[in-house]
C-alpha cells in the first residue's frame, strides 16, 4: 500500500493553525479576572443585586430628641407638642416674654364702635340748683317784701329699672322776707325766712329712650323753718326811745307734700342733666318761733312754694356688666 506524504509546507501551515487555536483558548476573559489581577476559575460570577429606589436616596439627618426651635411653628422632636406647648421650651425666651399692651384705639376707631346701651339698674348721686318762689300771703299777717330765693340741695336715687327711680333728697330754699308790723309789737325791721326739706321721692318715666326721659314725681317728708330778724324796737324811754336788734329763731318742723314734672337728658351712660318744675306745700306753725322774745318772730304758717330746678346726676352701673376698655393686653407672638 502506498502512502502519500503531505508536502512539508502544508504540514507547517497546519501546525501553526493548531498552535494558534490552542493559545487563544488558554487566555483569560474579562469575566474570569479577579479584582487583584488574578485569573479566576472557570465558574461564572453571580449577578449583582438590583438596587431599589429607596436605597438609592441619601439618608436624612437623625430626628432630634428635644424641641430645637421654640418659635418656628414646627414640631422638631416629633412628640406631638408644638413650640411653647412642649415642656422643652418652658425656659426659652420666646415662651416667657412679658405681655404687650396694645395701643388705645384712635378717636376715629372709637367713633366707629357701636354705642353701649344705657344700664338698666343704677345708683345716682344728684346735685340741685334752682329758684324758689312763695305762693300766696303768709298767715303771720305781715307784709311780704320778697317772695323768691335761691334753692340748692343734693339727693341719691336708686333705679331698679329705667322706668322707675326711688330717692332721698335734701333741699334748702330761701323763702322770701316780710316787714314787721309796728302796730303788733312796737318793732320795725325785716324777717328773712328759710325752709329745709328732707323728702322721700318717687319718679316714674312714662316716656323714655336711650337719651331723653320724661317723668312725673311725688315727694313726702318733713320740713322745718328758720328765720332771722333785724331792725329796731321801741323802748318807751325818753333818753333811748328805740334799740336795734338781730335775732335768729327756729327751727320749727312740720310736714311737706310735693309733686314735680321733669325731664332727663343722658349726656352719657353715667351722667345726666335734669330740669324740673315742682310744687310743694308746707304745713308749718305761725306761732312765735323758739329763740325769739324781744321781738317775737312769728312762724310762716302753712305756705306753698313753686320751684324751678336744674340738677346734675352721676350714675353708677349696678347691672354688673363690664365697662368698655380702651386698651387690650396681648401675649407676645410666637411666630
C-alpha positions in Angstrom: 0.0 0.0 0.0 1.4 3.3 -0.9 1.5 6.1 1.5 1.2 9.6 0.2 3.1 12.2 2.2 1.9 15.7 2.6 4.1 18.4 1.4 6.3 20.0 4.1 4.8 23.5 3.6 1.3 22.2 4.2 2.3 20.5 7.3 4.0 23.6 8.6 0.8 25.7 8.0 -1.4 23.2 9.8 0.9 23.1 12.8 0.8 26.9 13.1 -3.0 26.9 13.0 -3.3 24.3 15.7 -0.9 26.2 18.0 -2.6 29.5 17.5 -6.0 28.0 18.3 -4.7 26.3 21.4 -3.1 29.6 22.6 -6.2 31.6 22.2 -8.3 29.1 24.1 -5.9 29.4 27.2 -6.2 33.3 27.6 -8.5 34.5 30.5 -11.6 36.5 29.7 -12.8 39.8 31.4 -15.3 37.9 33.5 -12.7 35.4 34.8 -10.3 38.1 36.0 -10.1 38.8 39.8 -10.0 42.3 41.2 -6.3 42.0 42.1 -5.5 40.9 38.6 -5.5 37.2 39.3 -7.2 34.8 37.0 -10.4 33.4 38.4 -11.9 30.0 37.9 -13.9 28.9 35.0 -17.2 29.3 37.0 -19.4 32.2 36.1 -19.7 35.0 38.7 -23.1 35.6 40.5 -25.0 38.6 39.3 -25.0 41.8 41.5 -28.3 42.5 43.4 -30.6 45.1 41.7 -30.7 48.4 43.7 -34.2 49.6 44.9 -35.4 53.2 44.5 -35.4 53.7 48.4 -31.8 52.6 48.8 -30.8 54.9 46.0 -31.9 58.1 48.0 -29.4 59.6 50.6 -30.4 59.1 54.3 -31.6 62.3 56.2 -30.2 63.7 59.5 -31.4 61.9 62.7 -34.6 63.3 64.4 -33.6 65.4 67.5 -34.8 64.3 70.9 -35.8 67.8 72.1 -37.5 70.8 70.6 -34.7 72.7 69.0 -36.6 75.8 67.9 -39.4 77.2 70.0 -40.8 79.8 67.6 -40.6 78.1 64.2 -44.1 76.5 64.1 -42.6 73.0 63.7 -42.6 70.0 66.0 -38.9 69.4 65.9 -38.7 66.3 68.1 -41.9 64.8 66.8 -43.5 64.3 70.2 -46.9 65.9 69.1 -46.3 69.1 71.1 -45.5 72.3 69.1 -43.2 75.1 70.2 -44.2 76.6 73.5 -46.6 73.7 74.2 -43.6 71.4 74.5 -42.1 71.3 78.0 -38.7 71.5 76.4 -39.5 75.2 75.6 -40.6 76.4 79.1 -37.3 78.1 79.7 -37.0 79.6 76.2 -37.2 83.4 76.0 -39.8 83.2 73.2 -42.2 81.4 75.5 -41.7 83.6 78.6 -41.9 87.1 77.0 -43.9 89.7 79.1 -47.4 90.7 77.8 -47.6 93.5 75.3 -50.1 96.3 75.9 -51.8 97.3 72.7 -52.2 100.9 71.9 -55.6 102.5 72.7 -57.9 102.9 69.7 -57.8 106.2 67.9 -60.7 108.6 68.1 -61.9 107.5 64.7 -61.8 103.8 65.7 -63.7 104.7 68.9 -66.4 106.6 66.9 -66.9 103.5 64.7 -67.6 101.3 67.7 -71.3 100.6 68.4 -72.7 102.7 71.3 -73.3 100.8 74.6 -76.9 100.6 75.7 -77.6 102.5 79.0 -77.6 100.4 82.1 -80.9 99.2 83.4 -80.1 99.4 87.1 -78.2 102.4 88.5 -77.5 104.4 91.7 -77.3 108.1 91.0 -75.8 111.0 93.1 -77.6 114.2 92.3 -76.8 117.9 92.9 -79.6 120.5 92.7 -79.6 124.3 92.0 -82.7 126.4 91.3 -85.0 129.2 92.2 -87.9 129.0 94.8 -90.9 131.3 94.8 -93.5 131.6 97.5 -97.2 131.5 96.6 -99.9 133.4 98.5 -99.6 135.5 101.6 -98.2 134.5 105.0 -100.5 133.5 107.7 -98.4 135.6 110.1 -100.2 138.7 108.7 -97.1 140.6 107.9 -96.5 142.3 104.6 -94.3 140.4 102.2 -91.3 142.2 101.0 -89.7 139.3 99.0 -91.2 136.1 97.6 -88.3 134.4 95.9 -85.0 132.9 96.9 -82.2 130.6 95.8 -82.6 126.8 96.2 -79.9 124.2 96.4 -79.6 120.6 97.6 -78.5 117.0 97.0 -80.0 113.6 96.7 -79.4 109.9 96.0 -81.6 107.9 93.6 -81.8 104.2 93.0 -83.3 102.9 89.7 -84.2 99.2 89.7 -85.0 99.7 86.0 -85.0 102.6 83.7 -88.8 103.5 84.1 -88.6 104.0 87.9 -86.4 105.8 90.4 -86.6 106.0 94.2 -84.7 108.6 96.1 -83.9 110.6 99.3 -83.2 114.3 98.9 -82.5 117.4 100.9 -83.1 121.0 99.7 -82.6 124.4 101.2 -84.8 127.2 100.0 -84.9 130.9 100.6 -88.5 131.6 101.5 -88.6 135.3 101.0 -88.8 138.1 103.5 -91.5 140.1 105.4 -91.7 143.5 107.0 -92.6 143.8 110.7 -95.9 145.5 111.5 -95.1 148.1 114.2 -98.7 148.1 115.5 -98.3 144.5 116.7 -95.1 144.5 118.8 -93.7 148.1 118.5 -90.9 146.8 116.3 -89.7 147.6 112.8 -87.5 145.6 110.6 -87.4 142.6 108.3 -87.8 138.9 108.8 -85.9 136.6 106.4 -87.2 133.0 106.2 -85.6 129.7 105.1 -87.1 126.3 104.6 -85.3 122.9 104.8 -86.8 119.8 103.3 -86.0 116.1 103.8 -88.1 114.2 101.3 -88.7 110.7 100.1 -89.2 110.8 96.3 -90.5 108.6 93.6 -90.1 109.2 89.9 -92.0 107.4 87.1 -91.0 107.6 83.5 -94.0 107.2 81.1 -91.7 108.1 78.2 -88.0 107.2 78.0 -85.5 106.2 75.4 -81.7 105.8 75.5 -81.2 109.6 75.7 -84.3 111.5 76.9 -86.8 110.7 79.6 -90.0 112.5 80.8 -91.0 111.8 84.4 -93.6 112.7 87.0 -92.6 112.7 90.7 -94.2 112.6 94.1 -92.5 113.5 97.4 -93.3 113.4 101.1 -91.3 114.2 104.2 -90.5 116.7 106.8 -89.9 120.4 106.5 -88.5 122.8 109.1 -88.4 126.6 109.1 -85.8 129.0 110.4 -85.8 132.8 110.4 -83.6 135.8 111.2 -84.9 139.2 112.1 -83.2 142.6 112.4 -84.4 146.1 112.9 -85.4 148.4 115.8 -87.8 148.1 118.7 -89.3 151.0 120.8 -88.3 151.1 124.5 -90.7 153.9 125.8 -87.7 155.5 127.2 -87.3 159.3 126.6 -83.5 159.0 126.7 -83.3 156.0 124.4 -86.6 155.7 122.5 -85.6 152.6 120.5 -82.9 150.0 120.3 -81.6 147.8 117.4 -81.9 144.0 117.5 -80.9 141.0 115.5 -82.3 137.5 116.4 -82.3 134.0 114.9 -85.4 131.8 115.5 -86.3 128.2 115.0 -86.2 125.6 113.8 -89.8 124.5 113.8 -90.8 121.3 112.0 -93.8 120.2 110.0 -94.9 118.1 107.1 -94.3 118.6 103.4 -96.0 117.1 100.3 -94.9 117.8 96.7 -95.3 116.9 93.1 -93.0 117.5 90.2 -92.7 117.2 86.4 -89.3 116.8 84.9 -87.1 115.7 82.1 -83.7 113.8 82.0 -81.1 114.2 79.3 -78.5 111.5 79.4 -75.1 113.0 78.4 -73.6 109.5 78.6 -74.3 106.2 80.3 -73.1 107.6 83.7 -74.0 111.3 83.5 -77.3 113.1 83.1 -78.8 116.6 83.3 -82.2 117.1 84.7 -84.7 120.0 84.7 -87.9 120.0 86.7 -90.8 122.2 87.9 -92.1 121.3 91.5 -94.9 122.4 93.7 -94.6 121.8 97.4 -96.9 122.6 100.3 -95.5 123.1 103.8 -97.6 122.6 106.9 -95.9 124.9 109.5 -97.0 126.9 112.5 -97.5 130.6 112.7 -96.8 130.8 116.4 -93.6 132.6 117.6 -90.5 130.6 116.9 -88.2 129.4 119.6 -85.4 131.7 120.4 -87.3 135.0 119.7 -88.7 137.0 122.6 -88.0 140.6 122.0 -89.4 141.0 119.5 -91.2 137.7 118.9 -90.7 136.3 115.4 -93.8 134.5 114.1 -93.7 131.4 112.1 -94.6 131.4 108.4 -97.7 129.2 108.8 -98.8 126.9 106.0 -97.5 128.0 102.7 -96.8 126.7 99.2 -93.8 127.2 97.0 -93.1 126.7 93.3 -89.6 125.6 92.3 -87.7 125.5 89.1 -84.6 123.3 89.4 -81.6 122.1 87.4 -79.8 119.0 88.6 -76.7 117.1 87.6 -76.7 113.4 88.3 -73.8 110.9 88.2 -74.9 107.3 87.9 -73.2 104.1 89.0 -74.0 101.0 86.9 -75.4 98.2 89.2 -76.1 95.6 86.5 -72.6 94.1 86.8 -71.7 94.5 83.1 -68.1 95.3 82.3 -67.4 98.8 81.1 -65.7 99.2 77.7 -62.0 99.4 77.9 -59.6 101.5 75.8 -56.6 99.1 75.9 -56.1 95.4 75.4 -53.4 93.0 76.7 -51.9 90.6 74.3 -49.2 88.0 74.7 -46.0 88.1 72.6 -46.3 86.5 69.2 -44.8 83.0 68.9 -44.1 83.5 65.2 
